[in-house]
């Protein structure tokens, strides 16, 4: 499944899957092990909060990080971890076991949106275990024109991507996951659900990734021809943007109003920059997502005003229904 319509060409790099090797039984007292866990929990929360402030204004990424902080405060996770530690298990094993039980609950819901949050739990498990064990399984520094092949990209991987990465292929993943949403926002050609065979692709192979068609081609014979096609697409997009603010008309002269469909301030800005003549729909639920309490009337007003101000000389009313 392609989650962003794009064409990318590059060399393959397969990220090997890893598993933490955890000791089950602790040599420390439950009190000492619990203190270790709570310290690690605070480290990760602080790191998430720091990342959130570092990307101030990138609303979608901020909301994802805030959601992760909220998950770390989940009563089920905390109680399961505490109970296991009290039985003599290590903090790492206890938290990992709690995450696995939470994942099973999500799998059994049959709800695709809830199932798509499994990656968030795995991401946080990785962060906590990294802090507790001191072992870091981060991504390498990628060479120019790299197409990453991975079992599933996690949220904490996003900050490790550089501009040398031109595409991503995931063996698993969900189109509704936070990572998929972010990759679409970033305009990264990505294919998810490619299956385990994708992980067998050797490093350094020529790859054509067509996320619009959902096709990955390894060592194609016509790669030079495709490179020219990809370059033509880039040039065409730039040309189209030059006409973004012209009136949209059909061949018989009928004028069409093109409006944005937005859920964040970032999308409102992007909509205006790409020539939208206004906002057709503001998905107001974004104001209430991943927050412990509803925003005040004044806070809502200020956010809506920012959306209006971004529309550049367009008279715009937001009607809340």
C-alpha positions as semicolon CSV with decimal commas, in nm:
position;residue;x (nm);y (nm);z (nm)
1;X;0,000;0,000;0,000
2;X;0,137;0,340;-0,093
3;X;0,073;0,620;0,157
4;X;0,212;0,904;-0,054
5;X;0,197;0,926;-0,432
6;X;0,559;0,952;-0,536
7;X;0,836;0,798;-0,740
8;X;1,174;0,739;-0,580
9;X;1,500;0,588;-0,701
10;X;1,790;0,486;-0,484
11;X;2,004;0,216;-0,328
12;X;1,852;-0,027;-0,080
13;X;1,947;-0,039;0,287
14;X;1,774;-0,303;0,497
15;X;1,745;-0,222;0,867
16;X;1,786;-0,546;1,059
17;X;1,519;-0,627;1,314
18;X;1,641;-0,655;1,669
19;X;1,525;-0,797;2,000
20;X;1,640;-0,684;2,343
21;X;1,783;-0,968;2,549
22;X;1,628;-0,915;2,889
23;X;1,699;-1,078;3,221
24;X;1,374;-1,193;3,378
25;X;1,448;-1,222;3,749
26;X;1,607;-0,930;3,930
27;X;1,901;-0,946;4,169
28;X;1,775;-0,624;4,328
29;X;1,491;-0,575;4,570
30;X;1,149;-0,485;4,424
31;X;1,186;-0,136;4,575
32;X;1,521;-0,082;4,398
33;X;1,387;-0,221;4,070
34;X;1,079;0,002;4,090
35;X;1,301;0,306;4,152
36;X;1,499;0,215;3,837
37;X;1,180;0,194;3,636
38;X;1,039;0,524;3,763
39;X;1,372;0,698;3,690
40;X;1,375;0,558;3,336
41;X;1,012;0,659;3,291
42;X;1,098;1,016;3,385
43;X;1,400;1,017;3,151
44;X;1,185;0,913;2,854
45;X;0,905;1,156;2,938
46;X;1,157;1,440;2,961
47;X;1,313;1,338;2,629
48;X;0,971;1,331;2,461
49;X;0,883;1,670;2,605
50;X;1,217;1,811;2,487
51;X;1,158;1,674;2,136
52;X;0,809;1,825;2,140
53;X;0,941;2,172;2,222
54;X;1,219;2,139;1,964
55;X;0,961;2,100;1,686
56;X;0,728;2,375;1,810
57;X;0,478;2,465;1,540
58;X;0,480;2,123;1,373
59;X;0,140;2,044;1,515
60;X;0,104;1,684;1,398
61;X;0,443;1,575;1,533
62;X;0,379;1,762;1,857
63;X;0,049;1,579;1,901
64;X;0,212;1,241;1,839
65;X;0,477;1,306;2,104
66;X;0,212;1,427;2,346
67;X;0,016;1,109;2,279
68;X;0,325;0,905;2,366
69;X;0,364;1,088;2,696
70;X;-0,001;1,009;2,769
71;X;0,053;0,639;2,691
72;X;0,339;0,628;2,942
73;X;0,087;0,738;3,205
74;X;-0,159;0,465;3,111
75;X;-0,291;0,301;3,433
76;X;-0,292;-0,047;3,279
77;X;0,074;-0,028;3,177
78;X;0,182;0,118;3,508
79;X;-0,011;-0,130;3,725
80;X;0,099;-0,433;3,521
81;X;0,462;-0,322;3,544
82;X;0,442;-0,256;3,918
83;X;0,285;-0,595;3,985
84;X;0,553;-0,781;3,790
85;X;0,832;-0,590;3,965
86;X;0,674;-0,676;4,301
87;X;0,698;-1,046;4,201
88;X;1,075;-1,015;4,154
89;X;1,102;-0,943;3,783
90;X;1,338;-0,684;3,639
91;X;1,195;-0,345;3,539
92;X;1,283;-0,406;3,174
93;X;1,115;-0,748;3,162
94;X;0,814;-0,622;3,360
95;X;0,753;-0,322;3,132
96;X;0,811;-0,525;2,815
97;X;0,560;-0,787;2,936
98;X;0,305;-0,515;3,016
99;X;0,345;-0,368;2,667
100;X;0,298;-0,712;2,508
101;X;-0,026;-0,763;2,703
102;X;-0,149;-0,419;2,596
103;X;-0,068;-0,504;2,234
104;X;-0,271;-0,825;2,258
105;X;-0,567;-0,624;2,385
106;X;-0,537;-0,385;2,090
107;X;-0,507;-0,672;1,841
108;X;-0,820;-0,835;1,974
109;X;-1,035;-0,522;1,942
110;X;-1,080;-0,575;1,569
111;X;-1,069;-0,195;1,537
112;X;-0,819;-0,088;1,272
113;X;-0,763;0,254;1,429
114;X;-0,683;0,100;1,768
115;X;-0,467;-0,168;1,605
116;X;-0,270;0,106;1,429
117;X;-0,162;0,234;1,773
118;X;0,037;-0,085;1,836
119;X;0,341;0,082;1,678
120;X;0,322;0,358;1,942
121;X;0,347;0,100;2,221
122;X;0,642;-0,071;2,049
123;X;0,811;0,266;2,004
124;X;0,777;0,348;2,374
125;X;0,889;0,000;2,473
126;X;1,206;0,058;2,268
127;X;1,266;0,396;2,433
128;X;1,223;0,260;2,788
129;X;1,432;-0,052;2,727
130;X;1,706;0,157;2,567
131;X;1,718;0,375;2,878
132;X;1,710;0,078;3,118
133;X;1,966;-0,140;2,937
134;X;2,192;0,129;2,791
135;X;2,174;-0,041;2,451
136;X;2,088;0,181;2,156
137;X;1,959;0,034;1,831
138;X;1,928;0,357;1,634
139;X;1,944;0,401;1,258
140;X;2,278;0,465;1,085
141;X;2,378;0,776;0,893
142;X;2,244;0,712;0,546
143;X;2,428;0,769;0,220
144;X;2,280;0,981;-0,056
145;X;1,971;0,840;-0,232
146;X;1,896;0,565;0,016
147;X;1,570;0,372;0,020
148;X;1,517;0,223;0,364
149;X;1,370;-0,125;0,393
150;X;1,248;-0,204;0,744
151;X;1,000;-0,425;0,926
152;X;0,819;-0,116;1,058
153;X;0,943;0,238;1,102
154;X;0,877;0,378;1,451
155;X;0,809;0,734;1,560
156;X;1,149;0,781;1,724
157;X;1,314;0,690;1,392
158;X;1,173;1,003;1,226
159;X;1,428;1,233;1,389
160;X;1,706;1,006;1,258
161;X;1,607;1,040;0,892
162;X;1,818;1,281;0,688
163;X;1,768;1,430;0,342
164;X;1,963;1,140;0,191
165;X;1,661;0,913;0,245
166;X;1,442;0,920;-0,066
167;X;1,192;0,646;0,014
168;X;1,080;0,386;0,266
169;X;0,952;0,030;0,229
170;X;0,794;-0,137;0,534
171;X;0,723;-0,508;0,554
172;X;0,442;-0,432;0,800
173;X;0,271;-0,111;0,915
174;X;-0,067;0,060;0,899
175;X;-0,187;0,350;0,686
176;X;-0,354;0,487;1,000
177;X;-0,044;0,479;1,221
178;X;0,116;0,799;1,348
179;X;0,432;0,726;1,148
180;X;0,236;0,686;0,824
181;X;0,055;1,014;0,887
182;X;0,386;1,191;0,944
183;X;0,555;1,038;0,638
184;X;0,263;1,153;0,424
185;X;0,293;1,503;0,570
186;X;0,667;1,500;0,498
187;X;0,599;1,396;0,138
188;X;0,810;1,080;0,169
189;X;0,734;0,811;-0,093
190;X;0,646;0,511;0,123
191;X;0,505;0,163;0,079
192;X;0,369;-0,030;0,376
193;X;0,265;-0,394;0,410
194;X;0,518;-0,512;0,151
195;X;0,550;-0,846;0,330
196;X;0,848;-1,036;0,478
197;X;1,006;-1,090;0,134
198;X;1,099;-0,719;0,129
199;X;1,338;-0,779;0,418
200;X;1,534;-1,025;0,204
201;X;1,647;-0,750;-0,036
202;X;2,023;-0,711;-0,007
203;X;2,190;-0,378;0,063
204;X;2,310;-0,169;-0,228
205;X;2,056;-0,288;-0,485
206;X;1,907;-0,041;-0,732
207;X;1,547;0,023;-0,627
208;X;1,254;0,195;-0,794
209;X;0,978;0,275;-0,546
210;X;0,646;0,379;-0,700
211;X;0,423;0,452;-0,402
212;X;0,133;0,558;-0,623
213;X;0,114;0,209;-0,774
214;X;0,243;0,036;-0,461
215;X;0,527;-0,130;-0,652
216;X;0,891;-0,190;-0,558
217;X;1,126;-0,294;-0,841
218;X;1,469;-0,437;-0,761
219;X;1,758;-0,393;-1,010
220;X;1,538;-0,270;-1,299
221;X;1,678;-0,273;-1,651
222;X;1,520;0,064;-1,737
223;X;1,648;0,259;-1,436
224;X;1,791;0,547;-1,643
225;X;1,459;0,592;-1,816
226;X;1,278;0,598;-1,481
227;X;1,529;0,851;-1,342
228;X;1,437;1,084;-1,629
229;X;1,067;1,026;-1,554
230;X;1,119;1,106;-1,184
231;X;1,304;1,425;-1,271
232;X;1,025;1,524;-1,510
233;X;0,769;1,475;-1,232
234;X;0,967;1,704;-0,999
235;X;0,993;1,972;-1,266
236;X;0,622;1,941;-1,345
237;X;0,528;1,983;-0,978
238;X;0,734;2,302;-0,958
239;X;0,567;2,432;-1,274
240;X;0,223;2,351;-1,134
241;X;0,299;2,547;-0,817
242;X;0,370;2,853;-1,030
243;X;0,004;2,841;-1,140
244;X;-0,136;2,754;-0,797
245;X;-0,295;3,094;-0,743
246;X;-0,461;3,119;-1,083
247;X;-0,837;3,066;-1,114
248;X;-0,943;2,703;-1,152
249;X;-1,166;2,668;-1,456
250;X;-1,305;2,383;-1,663
251;X;-1,256;2,377;-2,039
252;X;-1,598;2,543;-2,088
253;X;-1,500;2,832;-1,859
254;X;-1,683;2,726;-1,543
255;X;-1,491;2,851;-1,241
256;X;-1,435;2,606;-0,956
257;X;-1,355;2,705;-0,599
258;X;-1,071;2,497;-0,456
259;X;-1,077;2,486;-0,076
260;X;-0,858;2,318;0,182
261;X;-0,956;2,025;0,405
262;X;-0,749;2,071;0,719
263;X;-0,701;1,929;1,066
264;X;-0,405;2,132;1,193
265;X;-0,253;2,479;1,168
266;X;0,032;2,330;0,960
267;X;-0,222;2,201;0,708
268;X;-0,390;2,541;0,698
269;X;-0,055;2,698;0,611
270;X;0,020;2,433;0,348
271;X;-0,327;2,475;0,198
272;X;-0,279;2,851;0,160
273;X;0,071;2,811;0,014
274;X;-0,060;2,572;-0,251
275;X;-0,329;2,805;-0,377
276;X;-0,645;2,707;-0,192
277;X;-0,910;2,977;-0,209
278;X;-1,022;2,917;0,146
279;X;-1,101;2,636;0,388
280;X;-1,384;2,401;0,309
281;X;-1,359;2,194;0,625
282;X;-1,179;2,237;0,956
283;X;-1,164;1,905;1,137
284;X;-1,206;2,055;1,483
285;X;-1,146;1,728;1,666
286;X;-0,772;1,799;1,640
287;X;-0,818;2,050;1,921
288;X;-0,929;1,776;2,156
289;X;-0,694;1,495;2,048
290;X;-0,431;1,376;2,294
291;X;-0,520;1,634;2,561
292;X;-0,624;1,565;2,917
293;X;-0,881;1,845;2,917
294;X;-1,073;2,035;2,653
295;X;-0,922;2,366;2,542
296;X;-1,092;2,677;2,676
297;X;-1,312;2,891;2,455
298;X;-1,032;3,152;2,437
299;X;-0,775;2,888;2,334
300;X;-1,007;2,761;2,061
301;X;-1,067;3,115;1,939
302;X;-0,692;3,185;1,915
303;X;-0,629;2,867;1,713
304;X;-0,916;2,937;1,474
305;X;-0,791;3,295;1,435
306;X;-0,447;3,164;1,334
307;X;-0,615;2,948;1,069
308;X;-0,803;3,250;0,935
309;X;-0,494;3,471;0,939
310;X;-0,301;3,217;0,730
311;X;-0,549;3,242;0,445
312;X;-0,392;3,562;0,306
313;X;-0,649;3,829;0,224
314;X;-0,936;3,582;0,197
315;X;-1,257;3,668;0,381
316;X;-1,323;3,358;0,584
317;X;-1,574;3,267;0,853
318;X;-1,545;2,955;1,065
319;X;-1,887;2,830;1,169
320;X;-1,878;2,577;1,455
321;X;-2,165;2,325;1,439
